[in-house]
Each structure stands twice: as C-alpha cells, then as structure tokens.
Amino acid sequence: MSESWNPSATRRGFLGLAAGGAALAATGSQVQAQRVRSAARIVVLGAGAGGAAIANRLSARLDGAQITVIDGRQQHWYQPGFTLIAAGLKPAGYSISSTGQWLPSGVNWVQEYAAGIDPDANRVTTTGGQHFDYDYLIVATGLSLDWDAIEGFSLDMVGQNGVSAHYAGPDYAELSWRALDRFTDQGGVGLFGRPATEMKCAGAPLKIAMLAEDIATRKGTRADTQIIYNSNSPALFGVPIVHHRVRQIFDERGIEVRSSHVLKALDAARKVATYATPEGDVDADYDFINVIPPQRAPQAVRDSGLSWADRWTDQGWIEVDRETLRHARYPNVFGIGDINGVPKGKTAASVKWHLPVVEDHLISEIQGREGTRRFNGYTSCPMITRVGRAMLIEFDYNDNLVPSFPGVIAPLEELWISWLMKEVALKPTYNAMLRGLA
Ligand SMILES: Cc1cc2nc3c(=O)[nH]c(=O)nc-3n(C[C@H](O)[C@H](O)[C@H](O)COP(=O)(O)OP(=O)(O)OC[C@H]3O[C@@H](n4cnc5c(N)ncnc54)[C@H](O)[C@@H]3O)c2cc1C
C-alpha cells in the first residue's frame, strides 16, 4: 500500500468526535407510553434491525403478552458498516455483535428460521419443525441476496482475482477491501453496479464506486484506473434530483456510466463480466468487480401467500399498506423493514420510522381502537462521496427531500458533518433503535 493512503490514521482523526454520536442517540424518543395488559401471542419473524427493535418496544409496552422471536442467526450484523469495512476504514468486527444481546429478557427467542407461514391458520412452522400459533404476526425477515442468479459467481471467490461482494456480510466486506486495496495499488478497470430488483440501501453501490475512485486518487494510481458504474436503468438513483447530483459528481471525477447494464455472469478465470442490456448481452474485461446480486423476499415468505400477487412478482415483497404497514389481506399481520412491498424505504433509517407505526396500530388494535400513525416513505442514505465527505440524503414517497437538519445540513452538498453522521453517529443511533429507544 502506498504511503499517502493510511486508513487507520484517517480513522484515528475521527475518534475524538465519537461522543457526538452518542449524544445524538440519547436524543431519541424514549418509549414512555403506558403499559397495556394483554395475553396476545405475538410472533416476530427476524431479529435483525426491525425484529429486535420491535421486540424491545412491544415488551416495554405490553404486560402479559407472549412474544416469540424466530431467527436462527446468532450474529447481529450492523450492515451500514459494511461500506466502511469494504473501504478499509473499519475491521469486520465493527459490524458484528450477538443477536441475543439485543433481545429483551422475557421474549422467547427461537433459534431457527421460519420454514412455513400459514396466514389463514395463523401459524408459523420453523426449520426444526416447531409450530407457533399467533394472534399477531410481524414479518421482519429482511431480504435474501440471490447470489446464484449471477452465473459463474460463488462467494468463495471474494477477495481473490479482483472479486468483491461487500453485501455478503462483514467478513466478505473485509475480503472485498483486500481486493479493492490491491486494485487501487495497481490500477486497471474496475466495474461497479447494482441489480435490477429492489435493493437495500440503493446508495451503497454508488458509494463504493466513489470511494474506490477517491482511494485510487489518494494513492496516486487514478491515472491508471478506470472506474465504470453499470446502472440497471437510465437513472443512477430513483430520486431524480439525487440522480442529477450524482451524475454531476461522476462527470467531475471521470467515473464512467453504462446505463441499462445488469450483471448476469462472471468468468473469474478470464476476468470477464457479462451484462444484460436492451441490445443483448455485452462482455466487459475487468481487473476489479463489485458484485451486488438481485434481492428478493426469503423463500418462506415468498411461499406464504403474503406477497403482492401483481407487483414485484419475481421478488415477493409483502402486500402491506404503504402508510400503516399492515397487511392488505391479513389485518393481524404487519411488516417492518426491507421485506415490505412499498415503493421506498429499504434502509435501517426507514426501519426507525416503521417501528412507531406498527407499534401504534398493533397496540391500538389490542385496545379496541384504531391506530393513527402513518409512514411517509422516509428513506435516508448518507451518500459517501469520498473518505471524509458525504451527502445526507433523506426523502419520502413523493421524492421530496426531507432533511432532518434544514438550514444546517444541505442534503446535496458534500460535507464533513454528513460524513460524521455516517462514520460516527449512525451506529450509536442504530444501537439505540435496536433497544427500542430511538
Ligand atoms: C452494504 C450495505 C450498506 C447499507 N448502508 C445503510 C446506511 O448507510 N443507512 C441505512 O439506513 N441502511 C443501510 N443499509 C440497509 C440496512 O442495513 C437494512 O435496510 C436494514 O438492516 C433492514 O432491517 P431488517 O430488519 O428489515 O433486515 P435485517 O437487519 O437484514 O434483519 C433480517 C433478519 O431476519 C432474519 N431472517 C431471514 N430469513 C428468516 C426466516 N425465514 N425466518 C426468521 N428469520 C429470518 C435474518 O437472519 C436477519 O437476522 C445498508 C445495507 C447494506 C447491505
């Protein structure tokens, strides 16, 4: 690695400001409403960002309810950290904690996955063959990464021969950094892009491309490096004003765009990627490639009858009302997080605003009244543009920018303060959310 690029030195510079992040977390609204007596059986599928947080909120609000959380994953992953790991700014451990540490005492954590969901019988069956009957079901399974959809690709390639795949988990993100480190030392052609399905954190593919460009510049290899971003459509981002801003940054920094190119196959031995385009398949040579696969609801959800019948039929997101997050056909079922079939909101920041809505409607129902809270599509993407710079982009269902700090943080400007939000403040805020406190 060249002398001018030293991630640990960069990291040290930010540490003194960590207290700012903790302060931000502490401002989150505490769950203070009165406890409600209920013997309801509530099953939560998934103990990730949404599942752990709603389990904490409901156990704080309900007295006597039987809350069962089903999730076989022992590790909790703080996924917004994956981008920082893949850029060599954090180690894999930064994103890893244990699922158990976030779940409140008193809930029954079943360490298996849901294998079958029968919303007509109000019953979930686990991979171990256990059955759980419920009065209310909360689906918070997140999404599945369909790696098999990329022909010729397998996860054991990550970190070698220029292959990166930081969506796969913290360890893969660290391996991805090894590949990116080598690439930005040596130069060559780097391919980036996103799948054609809905995806979590649609800004993440753009961030890693811009970080690669920045790191190559800092190392002095930019002149020998070609950064190519393959967009699944003519747009770089779903919100038009953000698309234009990112396009401008890409133009200024010489990041090339290939529109309507969707990664289809990889020949790792020859270092050739194949993209599906409207004109047919196109091959591209690479020295480095970042693979982000199509994303879909987990199979058990897709088989459950909870998915939309006429939208996202290849992806299986559940049919919830976009404002109440309540299932359209099964009113005792709610969705939180990435699994929801709504036009925006596959971010952890959206989960934060899903939580009070689902809590309100579920508890109001138990009390025999109607909930009033609504989700407006809030989605937030701290769009890292360089090490030390980001744009704090927040928007709603109508593509309006809805900045949390109007007049203080300009959403479309590359700012140090927005970088700090991502690098320092986001994780304590996320952790507070998991505990039901933000
Ligand atoms: C690279 C990357 C960068 C990101 N950056 C940001 C960012 O900067 N800001 C931001 O706000 N968001 C970001 N996100 C998105 C954010 O992490 C997700 O939107 C968020 O974690 C969604 O929460 P969730 O509860 O829906 O899913 P998850 O947190 O993924 O949790 C889902 C849980 O469900 C479990 N599960 C799966 N199938 C089953 C089953 N059949 N039965 C039971 N349990 C099951 C899983 O084991 C998992 O524990 C990023 C994501 C990635 C990958």
PDBQT file of the ligand as one rigid body, heavy atoms in Angstrom, charges set to zero:
ROOT
HETATM    1  C1  LIG A 501     -23.735  -2.578   2.214  1.00  0.00    +0.000 C 
HETATM    2  C2  LIG A 501     -24.931  -2.026   2.942  1.00  0.00    +0.000 A 
HETATM    3  C3  LIG A 501     -24.930  -0.700   3.328  1.00  0.00    +0.000 A 
HETATM    4  C4  LIG A 501     -26.048  -0.160   3.990  1.00  0.00    +0.000 A 
HETATM    5  N1  LIG A 501     -25.994   1.164   4.372  1.00  0.00    +0.000 NA
HETATM    6  C5  LIG A 501     -27.044   1.685   5.036  1.00  0.00    +0.000 A 
HETATM    7  C6  LIG A 501     -26.982   3.036   5.502  1.00  0.00    +0.000 A 
HETATM    8  O1  LIG A 501     -25.986   3.738   5.334  1.00  0.00    +0.000 OA
HETATM    9  N2  LIG A 501     -28.073   3.545   6.149  1.00  0.00    +0.000 N 
HETATM   10  C7  LIG A 501     -29.192   2.782   6.368  1.00  0.00    +0.000 A 
HETATM   11  O2  LIG A 501     -30.139   3.296   6.972  1.00  0.00    +0.000 OA
HETATM   12  N3  LIG A 501     -29.279   1.493   5.927  1.00  0.00    +0.000 NA
HETATM   13  C8  LIG A 501     -28.241   0.933   5.278  1.00  0.00    +0.000 A 
HETATM   14  N4  LIG A 501     -28.292  -0.378   4.858  1.00  0.00    +0.000 N 
HETATM   15  C9  LIG A 501     -29.594  -1.120   4.901  1.00  0.00    +0.000 C 
HETATM   16  C10 LIG A 501     -29.975  -1.679   6.270  1.00  0.00    +0.000 C 
HETATM   17  O3  LIG A 501     -28.936  -2.440   6.811  1.00  0.00    +0.000 OA
HETATM   18  C11 LIG A 501     -31.240  -2.524   6.124  1.00  0.00    +0.000 C 
HETATM   19  O4  LIG A 501     -32.222  -1.772   5.443  1.00  0.00    +0.000 OA
HETATM   20  C12 LIG A 501     -31.788  -2.955   7.485  1.00  0.00    +0.000 C 
HETATM   21  O5  LIG A 501     -30.875  -3.786   8.147  1.00  0.00    +0.000 OA
HETATM   22  C13 LIG A 501     -33.143  -3.649   7.315  1.00  0.00    +0.000 C 
HETATM   23  O6  LIG A 501     -33.578  -4.198   8.533  1.00  0.00    +0.000 OA
HETATM   24  P1  LIG A 501     -34.468  -5.532   8.527  1.00  0.00    +0.000 P 
HETATM   25  O7  LIG A 501     -34.827  -5.799   9.938  1.00  0.00    +0.000 OA
HETATM   26  O8  LIG A 501     -35.539  -5.421   7.518  1.00  0.00    +0.000 OA
HETATM   27  O9  LIG A 501     -33.480  -6.654   7.985  1.00  0.00    +0.000 OA
HETATM   28  P2  LIG A 501     -32.109  -7.235   8.644  1.00  0.00    +0.000 P 
HETATM   29  O10 LIG A 501     -31.497  -6.230   9.559  1.00  0.00    +0.000 OA
HETATM   30  O11 LIG A 501     -31.313  -7.711   7.481  1.00  0.00    +0.000 OA
HETATM   31  O12 LIG A 501     -32.595  -8.463   9.521  1.00  0.00    +0.000 OA
HETATM   32  C14 LIG A 501     -33.327  -9.554   8.980  1.00  0.00    +0.000 C 
HETATM   33  C15 LIG A 501     -33.219 -10.727   9.941  1.00  0.00    +0.000 C 
HETATM   34  O13 LIG A 501     -34.192 -11.709   9.531  1.00  0.00    +0.000 OA
HETATM   35  C16 LIG A 501     -33.604 -12.981   9.623  1.00  0.00    +0.000 C 
HETATM   36  N5  LIG A 501     -34.300 -13.930   8.726  1.00  0.00    +0.000 N 
HETATM   37  C17 LIG A 501     -34.144 -14.109   7.391  1.00  0.00    +0.000 A 
HETATM   38  N6  LIG A 501     -34.952 -15.081   6.949  1.00  0.00    +0.000 NA
HETATM   39  C18 LIG A 501     -35.643 -15.520   8.024  1.00  0.00    +0.000 A 
HETATM   40  C19 LIG A 501     -36.617 -16.544   8.209  1.00  0.00    +0.000 A 
HETATM   41  N7  LIG A 501     -37.049 -17.314   7.203  1.00  0.00    +0.000 N 
HETATM   42  N8  LIG A 501     -37.090 -16.754   9.464  1.00  0.00    +0.000 NA
HETATM   43  C20 LIG A 501     -36.670 -15.991  10.516  1.00  0.00    +0.000 A 
HETATM   44  N9  LIG A 501     -35.743 -15.014  10.388  1.00  0.00    +0.000 NA
HETATM   45  C21 LIG A 501     -35.241 -14.789   9.152  1.00  0.00    +0.000 A 
HETATM   46  C22 LIG A 501     -32.143 -12.784   9.297  1.00  0.00    +0.000 C 
HETATM   47  O14 LIG A 501     -31.335 -13.834   9.840  1.00  0.00    +0.000 OA
HETATM   48  C23 LIG A 501     -31.859 -11.411   9.920  1.00  0.00    +0.000 C 
HETATM   49  O15 LIG A 501     -31.340 -11.544  11.235  1.00  0.00    +0.000 OA
HETATM   50  C24 LIG A 501     -27.180  -0.975   4.240  1.00  0.00    +0.000 A 
HETATM   51  C25 LIG A 501     -27.166  -2.325   3.867  1.00  0.00    +0.000 A 
HETATM   52  C26 LIG A 501     -26.053  -2.852   3.244  1.00  0.00    +0.000 A 
HETATM   53  C27 LIG A 501     -26.041  -4.316   2.857  1.00  0.00    +0.000 C 
ENDROOT
TORSDOF 0
